[in-house]
Amino acid sequence: MSVLTALTTAAAACDATPPRRDDFTSSNRRPNILVIVTDDQRVGTLRTMLETREWMVDGGTSYTNAFVTTPLCCPARASIMTGRFAHNHGVKTNEDGHLIDEHTTLQRYLQAGGYRTGLIGKFLSGWKLTKDPAYFDEWRIMGLEKRSR
């Protein structure tokens, strides 16, 4: 969670005019970024996912302490996407997903910076399934067919 918070905080702190896709050249290589969010993950649940553990846990960093400002699904996801506390991004309950300001999200800054963005799985509770999530090049979210821009 600390890495995700740092990434989203850095993105949210960028000025209002993010870089354009063509600001980057092939000589200016950027890392791939993968954000995985799981709900209700308890200690020991990764023991059955050996390849996942090898790839992410054993080869990564473990944090012995973690802190959550809003332990609800939708507000927590909105905080990851914006780098803000719930009282600042407005998504305070699991039904408030439609209140997120998509212009201030990590996916917006990444896409504007030349990254190809995607979303698979759950987006935000309370999101109108008739509205495509902004700033994702491709997505497949619960309730919506796969689309791409």
C-alpha positions in Angstrom: 0.0 0.0 0.0 2.9 2.4 0.7 4.2 2.1 -2.9 0.7 2.7 -4.3 0.2 5.7 -2.1 3.5 7.1 -3.1 2.7 6.6 -6.8 -0.7 8.2 -6.5 0.5 11.0 -4.4 3.2 11.8 -6.9 0.7 11.7 -9.7 -1.8 13.9 -7.9 0.9 16.4 -7.0 1.7 17.0 -10.7 0.6 20.2 -12.2 -2.8 20.4 -13.9 -1.2 20.0 -17.4 0.3 16.5 -17.6 2.9 15.7 -20.2 1.8 14.7 -23.7 2.3 11.2 -25.0 4.9 12.4 -27.6 7.0 14.1 -24.8 8.7 10.7 -24.4 11.1 9.2 -26.7 12.3 5.6 -27.0 15.6 6.7 -25.3 13.6 7.9 -22.3 12.5 4.5 -21.1 9.9 4.3 -18.4 9.1 1.3 -16.1 6.0 -0.7 -16.4 3.6 -0.1 -13.6 1.2 -2.8 -12.3 -1.3 -2.0 -9.5 -3.1 -4.9 -8.0 -5.9 -4.3 -5.5 -7.5 -7.2 -3.7 -10.3 -7.1 -1.2 -10.4 -9.0 2.1 -6.9 -10.5 1.7 -6.0 -12.1 4.9 -2.7 -13.3 6.3 -1.8 -16.7 4.8 -4.2 -16.6 1.8 -1.3 -16.3 -0.7 0.1 -19.7 0.4 -2.0 -21.4 -2.2 -0.8 -19.1 -5.0 2.8 -20.3 -5.4 3.7 -18.5 -8.7 2.2 -15.3 -7.4 4.2 -15.5 -4.2 7.4 -16.1 -6.2 6.8 -13.3 -8.5 5.4 -10.6 -6.2 6.1 -11.6 -2.5 9.4 -13.4 -2.5 11.0 -11.0 -5.1 9.5 -7.9 -3.6 9.3 -5.9 -0.4 7.2 -6.9 2.6 5.7 -4.3 5.0 5.2 -5.4 8.6 2.8 -2.5 9.3 0.1 -1.1 7.1 -2.4 1.7 7.7 -5.7 2.4 6.0 -7.5 5.7 6.3 -10.8 4.5 5.1 -11.3 0.7 5.3 -14.1 0.5 2.8 -13.7 -0.8 -0.7 -14.8 2.2 -2.8 -13.3 5.0 -0.8 -10.0 3.0 -0.5 -9.9 2.5 -4.3 -10.6 6.1 -4.9 -7.8 7.0 -2.6 -5.4 4.8 -4.5 -6.5 6.4 -7.8 -6.2 10.0 -6.5 -3.7 9.9 -3.7 -6.1 11.8 -1.5 -8.1 11.1 1.6 -11.8 10.3 1.2 -12.8 13.8 2.6 -10.8 15.3 -0.3 -11.9 13.1 -3.2 -15.5 12.9 -2.1 -16.0 9.1 -2.3 -16.9 8.4 1.3 -19.2 5.3 1.0 -19.3 2.2 -1.2 -22.1 3.8 -3.2 -20.2 7.0 -4.0 -18.0 5.8 -6.9 -19.7 8.1 -9.3 -18.4 11.1 -7.3 -14.8 10.6 -8.2 -13.2 13.4 -10.3 -11.7 11.3 -13.0 -9.5 14.3 -14.2 -7.4 13.9 -11.0 -6.6 10.2 -11.1 -3.4 8.2 -11.5 -4.7 6.7 -14.7 -5.2 10.1 -16.2 -1.6 11.2 -15.5 -0.2 7.9 -16.7 -2.2 8.0 -19.9 -1.2 11.6 -20.5 2.4 10.6 -19.9 2.3 8.1 -22.7 1.4 5.0 -20.8 -1.1 2.5 -22.1 -3.6 2.0 -19.3 -6.0 -0.8 -18.6 -8.4 -2.1 -15.9 -9.5 -5.6 -15.3 -12.0 -6.5 -12.5 -13.8 -4.2 -10.2 -13.8 -0.4 -10.7 -15.9 1.6 -8.2 -19.1 0.6 -6.5 -21.9 2.9 -7.4 -20.4 3.5 -10.9 -23.1 3.7 -13.6 -22.4 0.8 -15.9 -23.6 2.8 -18.8 -20.7 5.2 -18.4 -17.2 4.1 -19.6 -14.4 4.8 -17.1 -12.2 7.6 -18.3 -8.5 7.4 -19.0 -8.3 3.6 -19.5 -7.3 2.5 -23.0 -8.8 -0.9 -22.4 -11.0 -2.3 -19.7 -13.2 -5.1 -18.6 -15.0 -4.3 -15.5 -17.8 -6.2 -13.8 -21.0 -5.5 -15.6 -19.4 -4.0 -18.7 -18.2 -5.7 -21.9 -14.6 -5.3 -22.9 -14.0 -2.1 -24.8 -11.0 -0.2 -26.1 -10.4 3.3 -27.3 
